[in-house]
Amino acid sequence: MITTPSVQRFAPLDAMRGLAASIVVIHHIWAEYSLKPLQTFPSQILIAGYSCVCMFFILSGFVLTYKFVGEENCYEKVITATIKRPFRLAGIALLAGLIGYLIKENTYASPVNALMDIFDRFIHTNLSVGADVNPPLWTIEKEVIGSAIVFGLVLITCRTQFATRMFIELSMILFFKDTFYWQFIVGMILAELVKFKMAELSKWTWVFVMLLPLGLYLFSFTAEDNNKYQYAIGAFSAVGALIVLLVVLTCTIAKRIVCQKPILFLGKISFSLYAIHYLVILKASDVINYICLLKIDRRMASNISIGITVVSSIALAWLLTRYIDIPGTKLAGKIANRIVCPESSPKP
């Protein structure tokens, strides 16, 4: 009988998601307020937003795989999870896209015209749901497609042996090497190792710890959208993120360090924080101009605005998590269950 880690065991991964979301916030604050560039290691980790996105993708692959991988009769559960995933992401993404539209581009006198324009934008942005008015939401499309790839591979390989699954997943990494989707499959492999080979993996803890400086260095790499080496830099970033995650998963001291209550709280609100912070930064720039009218030094105004941005982002992220994300996740589960198992759904 295979004993699998409890949910609590993965609290460090939730903490890492919270840290990654926080770094993305810092990255955008640094860019928006044109602060002094961080061009050296290790300070550059603070603005490694691109690497944090790679970590999000790996974590998604891990979480979506772990529950189902290696289970012989998981078809119904995987199909339910596949249907649930877009609905689960939609609540926060749609709301954040709508708020972004209202903040940036609602110049219409007629509410009807505004609503029509919102609808037109949303149906012509593929699956990015509002990324043109809230740039961080570009990852939503990757999350939806990457999740579908993960679930598809789980369905195909659930009855195969561990070695066969490893071979197929490694092959898929090569197939998707020029996309972001291979990072989801790295998360799949990590889930396989943790679920079935944790004892063997733990024997390598000292190696992972020794590699941690290299992992952090690779994680500190950044990439611009127009960089022709974007995917190569993404590979370095993803490898760095993987090393960091291996340390956190296998090293007891690392777990204790990251599993502090404030960090775990950031992990709980990480999706909402990621989705809403950019819009808060945009509005906070108006605060700078207002404060400057009071004849306060612009540097002081920037510091005040940054403080307002951080506090407001966290507060709004908590509200969105509490009243939109959590209820939306429950609703997504009900919708998926009703589609897959209509006979078991409660009748009105």
C-alpha positions in Angstrom: 0.0 0.0 0.0 1.4 3.4 -1.0 1.1 6.1 1.7 0.8 9.6 0.3 1.6 12.9 1.9 -1.2 14.7 3.5 -2.4 18.1 2.3 -0.7 19.8 5.2 2.6 18.4 3.9 2.3 20.7 0.9 1.9 23.9 3.0 5.4 24.9 1.9 4.3 24.9 -1.7 1.4 27.2 -0.8 3.9 29.4 1.0 6.1 29.5 -2.2 3.1 30.5 -4.2 2.6 33.4 -1.8 6.2 34.4 -2.0 6.1 34.2 -5.8 3.0 36.4 -6.0 4.7 38.9 -3.7 7.7 39.1 -5.9 5.4 39.8 -8.9 3.9 42.7 -7.0 7.4 44.1 -6.2 8.4 43.6 -9.8 5.5 45.7 -11.1 5.9 48.4 -8.4 9.6 48.7 -9.3 8.7 49.1 -13.0 5.8 51.5 -12.5 7.7 53.8 -10.2 10.9 53.6 -12.2 12.9 52.7 -9.1 16.7 52.1 -9.2 17.3 49.0 -11.3 18.4 45.9 -9.5 21.0 44.3 -11.9 23.0 42.1 -9.5 22.4 38.9 -7.7 20.9 38.3 -5.2 18.9 41.6 -5.1 17.6 40.8 -8.6 15.5 38.0 -7.1 13.1 40.7 -5.7 12.0 41.6 -9.2 12.2 38.2 -10.8 8.5 38.3 -11.8 9.1 36.2 -15.0 10.7 33.4 -12.9 7.7 33.5 -10.5 5.3 32.9 -13.4 7.4 29.8 -14.3 7.1 28.7 -10.6 3.3 29.2 -10.8 3.2 26.9 -13.9 5.3 24.2 -12.2 3.1 24.4 -9.0 0.0 24.1 -11.1 1.3 21.0 -12.8 2.2 19.5 -9.4 -1.2 20.2 -7.7 -3.3 19.1 -10.7 -1.4 15.9 -11.0 -0.7 14.7 -7.5 -4.2 13.7 -6.6 -4.8 11.6 -9.6 -1.5 10.3 -10.9 -1.1 6.5 -10.7 -4.7 5.9 -9.7 -6.3 3.2 -11.9 -9.9 4.5 -11.7 -9.5 8.2 -11.8 -11.3 8.9 -15.2 -14.4 10.4 -13.8 -12.5 12.5 -11.2 -10.1 13.8 -13.8 -12.8 14.7 -16.2 -14.7 16.5 -13.4 -11.5 18.4 -12.5 -10.9 19.3 -16.2 -14.4 20.9 -16.5 -14.0 22.6 -13.1 -10.7 24.2 -13.8 -11.8 27.0 -16.2 -14.8 27.9 -14.0 -12.5 28.0 -11.0 -10.1 30.4 -12.7 -12.9 32.5 -14.3 -14.3 34.2 -11.2 -11.3 36.2 -10.2 -10.0 36.6 -13.8 -13.2 38.0 -15.2 -13.7 40.4 -12.3 -10.1 41.6 -12.5 -10.4 42.1 -16.2 -13.7 44.0 -15.8 -12.2 46.3 -13.1 -9.2 46.9 -15.3 -11.4 47.9 -18.1 -13.4 50.3 -15.9 -10.1 51.9 -14.6 -8.3 52.2 -17.9 -10.7 52.6 -20.8 -14.3 53.3 -19.7 -14.7 56.6 -21.7 -18.1 55.8 -23.1 -21.1 58.1 -22.2 -23.5 55.2 -22.7 -23.4 52.3 -20.3 -24.8 50.1 -23.1 -21.8 50.9 -25.4 -19.4 50.3 -22.5 -20.9 46.8 -21.8 -20.9 46.0 -25.5 -17.2 47.0 -25.8 -16.4 44.9 -22.7 -18.1 41.9 -24.2 -16.3 42.4 -27.5 -12.9 42.5 -25.8 -13.6 39.4 -23.8 -14.6 37.3 -26.7 -11.6 38.4 -28.8 -8.8 37.8 -26.3 -8.6 34.1 -26.7 -8.5 32.8 -23.1 -6.6 35.7 -21.6 -9.8 37.3 -20.3 -8.9 40.9 -20.2 -5.1 40.9 -20.4 -5.2 44.0 -22.6 -6.5 46.0 -19.7 -4.8 44.0 -16.9 -1.5 42.6 -18.3 -0.8 39.9 -15.6 -3.9 38.0 -16.8 -2.0 36.8 -19.9 -1.1 33.8 -17.8 -4.8 32.7 -17.6 -4.7 31.3 -21.1 -1.5 29.4 -20.3 -3.1 28.0 -17.1 -6.3 26.8 -18.9 -4.4 25.1 -21.8 -1.6 23.8 -19.5 -4.2 22.3 -17.2 -5.9 20.6 -20.1 -2.6 19.1 -21.2 -1.8 17.9 -17.6 -5.3 16.3 -17.3 -5.0 14.7 -20.7 -1.7 13.1 -19.9 -3.0 11.8 -16.6 -5.9 10.2 -18.4 -3.7 8.6 -21.0 -1.1 7.3 -18.5 -3.1 6.5 -15.4 -2.9 2.8 -16.0 0.7 2.7 -17.0 3.8 2.0 -14.8 5.9 4.7 -13.2 8.8 4.3 -15.7 6.4 4.5 -18.6 4.8 7.7 -17.3 8.2 9.2 -16.8 9.2 8.4 -20.3 6.0 9.9 -21.8 6.3 13.1 -19.6 9.9 13.6 -20.5 9.0 13.2 -24.2 6.3 15.8 -23.8 8.8 18.2 -22.3 10.8 18.0 -25.5 7.6 18.4 -27.6 6.5 21.5 -25.8 10.1 23.0 -25.4 9.3 26.2 -27.3 6.2 27.0 -25.2 5.4 27.5 -21.5 3.6 24.2 -21.3 6.6 22.1 -20.6 6.8 23.7 -17.2 3.4 22.2 -16.3 4.8 18.8 -17.2 7.9 19.5 -15.0 5.3 19.9 -12.2 3.8 16.6 -13.2 7.1 14.8 -12.8 7.8 16.5 -9.5 4.4 15.3 -8.3 5.2 11.7 -9.4 8.5 11.8 -7.5 7.0 13.2 -4.3 4.0 10.7 -4.4 5.9 7.5 -5.2 9.6 8.2 -4.7 9.7 10.5 -1.7 12.1 8.3 0.3 14.6 8.2 -2.5 14.1 11.9 -3.2 14.8 12.8 0.4 18.2 11.1 0.2 19.3 13.8 -2.3 18.4 16.7 0.1 22.0 17.7 0.7 22.5 17.9 -3.1 19.5 20.1 -3.6 20.7 22.4 -0.7 24.2 22.6 -2.2 22.6 23.6 -5.5 20.3 26.2 -3.9 22.7 29.1 -4.7 22.7 28.1 -8.3 18.9 27.7 -8.3 18.5 31.2 -6.8 20.9 32.6 -9.4 19.0 31.0 -12.3 15.7 32.1 -10.7 16.9 35.7 -10.7 17.0 35.8 -14.5 14.6 38.1 -16.2 13.1 38.4 -19.7 11.3 41.0 -21.7 8.4 40.2 -24.0 10.4 41.1 -27.1 13.5 39.2 -26.0 14.3 36.6 -28.7 15.8 34.4 -26.0 12.6 34.5 -23.9 12.1 30.8 -23.9 15.8 30.0 -23.2 15.7 32.4 -20.2 12.4 30.8 -19.2 14.3 27.5 -19.1 16.9 28.9 -16.7 14.1 30.4 -14.6 12.1 27.2 -14.5 15.2 25.1 -13.5 16.0 27.6 -10.8 12.4 27.4 -9.5 12.5 23.6 -9.6 15.7 23.5 -7.5 14.1 25.9 -5.0 11.0 23.7 -4.8 13.0 20.6 -4.3 14.8 22.2 -1.4 11.5 23.3 0.2 10.0 19.9 -0.3 12.8 17.8 1.1 14.6 20.0 3.7 12.9 20.3 7.1 14.7 23.6 7.9 13.6 25.2 4.6 10.0 24.1 5.3 10.1 25.8 8.7 11.5 29.0 7.3 8.8 29.4 4.6 5.9 28.1 6.6 5.5 31.2 8.7 1.9 32.4 9.2 2.3 35.7 7.2 3.8 33.8 4.2 1.1 31.1 4.4 -1.5 33.9 4.4 0.0 35.3 1.2 -0.2 31.8 -0.3 -3.9 31.7 0.5 -4.6 35.0 -1.3 -1.9 34.5 -4.0 -4.3 34.2 -7.0 -6.3 37.2 -6.1 -3.2 39.2 -5.2 -1.7 38.3 -8.6 -4.8 39.3 -10.4 -5.6 42.6 -8.7 -2.3 44.2 -7.7 -1.5 45.8 -11.1 -4.8 47.7 -11.1 -4.0 49.0 -7.6 -0.6 50.2 -8.8 -2.3 52.1 -11.6 -4.6 53.9 -9.3 -1.8 54.5 -6.7 0.0 56.6 -9.4 -2.9 59.1 -9.1 -2.2 59.3 -5.4 1.3 60.5 -6.1 0.1 63.4 -8.3 -2.4 64.4 -5.6 0.2 64.3 -2.8 2.6 66.3 -4.9 -0.1 69.1 -5.2 0.3 69.3 -1.4 3.9 70.4 -2.0 5.3 67.2 -0.6 8.6 65.9 -2.0 7.9 63.5 -5.0 10.2 60.8 -3.5 8.2 60.9 -0.3 5.0 60.8 -2.3 6.2 57.7 -4.1 7.0 56.0 -0.8 3.6 56.8 0.5 2.0 55.6 -2.7 4.0 52.3 -2.5 2.8 51.8 1.0 -0.8 52.4 0.0 -0.3 50.0 -2.9 1.0 47.1 -0.8 -1.7 47.5 1.9 -4.5 48.0 -0.6 -3.4 45.0 -2.7 -3.3 42.7 0.2 -6.6 43.9 1.6 -8.4 43.6 -1.8 -6.9 40.2 -2.4 -8.2 39.0 0.9 -11.7 40.3 0.1 -11.6 38.7 -3.4 -10.4 35.4 -2.0 -13.0 35.4 0.8 -16.0 36.5 -1.3 -15.2 35.6 -4.9 -12.5 32.9 -5.2 -13.6 30.5 -2.4 -17.4 30.6 -3.3 -16.4 30.5 -7.0 -14.3 27.4 -6.4 -17.3 25.7 -4.7 -19.6 26.7 -7.5 -17.2 25.4 -10.1 -17.1 22.0 -8.4 -20.9 21.9 -8.3 -21.1 22.8 -12.0 -18.5 20.1 -13.0 -20.3 17.5 -10.9 -23.6 18.3 -12.4 -22.2 17.9 -15.9 -20.3 14.7 -15.3 -22.7 13.0 -12.9 -26.1 14.6 -13.4 -27.9 11.7 -11.7 -26.0 12.3 -8.4 -26.6 16.1 -8.4 -29.3 17.2 -6.0 -32.6 17.9 -7.8 -34.3 21.3 -7.3 
